[in-house]
């Protein structure tokens, strides 16, 4: 292969054809898997989601059992680390971070394991094992996460390690920083979420944060503001609400209200008060300013090629991917099971969300929303699971009200059965109280915008 260097930069840096190929080939493959939509029988999806669905189709029946086994390994590994303090774990940063957890997170892993075993074996109270609580998680959500974690974890290094984020981030510095107070690379996290899934966006954000590319504040803002649900899932909600004919108006309302929330949320508590410091044990890698005498595209390409030049070998990249998968299976699955089960039990078997929804009745009535009383509890039940507002609101006669419920449930972003559990199970600097406040603030910000659009549509 031709190794002749190209024309050197002003600082003497020159790049070979190998540098270009190391940037282009993995990055294009990564884009293909995570970003580029492909047609399927049910519409459009992305290859990572397609592969995950194909895997579920083949081994779906055994995935709940495999997931519970992973939860058991997570608990036993953490217990072994706490009691025996093995050098094998403590001297390896990856295993130490995965298994040497605080008592609180160990307890959550234990709760997740217990809930998983009870649901799998159908033993114990029905409120835990029913198809609307533990069953919904173990047989509906966990298989999707299990398969997505496998393919997304293995393939994430293609987006992270070969210069793509440096290129996209540099090109969008002048957009992301002034509007959203974020580095340009955050734009790719958002795009991966929008086309793929919020799970993928959060995983991408977490890895970037742990590698020192985001501060605590930036990581918290990106994960709770830009990790939107996929366009595929929004179509599922709209179809369930029998509003398929209003897709353009529906998705337009999601974009408008979501952008307004993204402009406001980073500037107010609790996100604005997060520290602008890196993840513990890492040094912050700030974006380099673009020199005045260099064009933006040229500087973006230069940053990407510098990254590709220092990228790891295939074997090291594969090892990164396998570590990602292990992190997700052992570190996140038990937390999702624990937090999700608790939230769904509260939603199904207590009047908590009905009571919490009461303050929204006068607000909805003031905004002239039909059937305000029935719609009120859907404003908060989405905190447990994003699909619950559609389930509770599907019987409402008013198309306008169903439209509002469907749109608000998507723009709230935070729901404990998946995104909330992922965030709390990750190393991102986000607490449960933060999630409650962010959920409520997003609701209050987006609701009047969505209602206004609904009045125009209907």
Secondary structure, 3 states (H helix, E strand, C coil): CCCCCCCCCCCCCCCCHHHHHHHHHHHHHHHHHHCCEEEECCEEEEHHHHHHHHHHHHHHHHHHHHHHHHHHHHHHHHHHHHHHCCHHHHCCHHHHHHHCCCHHHHHHHHHHHHHHHHHHHCCCCHHHHCCCCHHHHHHHHHHHHHHHHHHHHHHHHHHHCCCHHHHHHHHCHHHHHHHHCCCCCHHHHHHHHHHCCHHHHHHHHHHHHHCCCCCHHHHHHHHHHCCCCCHHHHHHHHHHCCCHHHHHHHHHHHHHHHHHHHHHHCCCCCHHHCCCCCCCCCCCCCCCCCCCCCCHHHHHHHHHHHHHHCCCCHHHHHHHHHHHHHHHHHHHHHHHHHHHHHHHHHHHHCCHHHHHHCHHHHHHHHCCCCCHHHHHCHHHHCCCCCCHHHHHHCCCCCHHHHHHHHHHHHHCCCCHHHHHHHHHHCCCCCCHHHHHHHHHHHHHHHHHHHHHHHHHHC
